[in-house]
């Protein structure tokens, strides 16, 4: 009997310690992840537009972001470095989602991994392998760049569809409509960009930035939803911790 009481007391203290640690770290984790998302999504435009201004002859309307990272670009090192940073920021955001509102569930896992793949594909992959050409033919680095960009494009296009399953229409009508809107508008934007890339229509640079903005806005909304959920798990942890410690819940 004494052994059981000692075990129960030890378990309660261990659980109390674990919950106290979670209470301290959960808000910090979520805030860090959300800030990482904001920096990645906004920074991608700020960095590319800023560096593009230092590339003589570069045209934001007709040239894609990949042109900034080629061997003949004076800002190649900086834009390719940003690609790696962009990847790390999105991986941090995905980790935060996994630790908070997307901690379990099939479609939640799809979203988390898709965000990481988007970061790896459009960020690190594109940054480490510049879109170089030799005599109008892609180099091996250029081929890898195209492959990683395609992986990133598929991954980001999947995110709003997966989120439509996480936020069903009967429970989250506004968010569900936004998920479907982004899914279809994103596909349209990607299709237009691919047509421009193939030379069928103009404004390749502009169309690329439009479809990136469409998806980055969606990621920003997910980050805001994650921030809005801070207080709910925080209050739950506080209540459980107080019950274990025998203190009244003040929330």
Secondary structure, 3 states (H helix, E strand, C coil): CHHHHHHHHHHHHHHHHHHHHHHHHHHHHHHHHHHHHHHHHHHHHHHHHHHHHCCCCCCCCCCCHHHHHCCCCCCHHHHHHHHHHHHHHHHHHHHHHHHCCCCCCHHHHHHHHHHHHHHHHHHHHHHHCCCCEECCEECHHHHHHHHHHHHHHHHHHHHHHHHHHHCCCCCCHHHHHHHHHHHHHHHHHHHHHHHHHCCCCCCHHHHHHHHHHHHHHHHHHHHHHHHHCHHHHHHHHHHHHHHHHCCCCCC
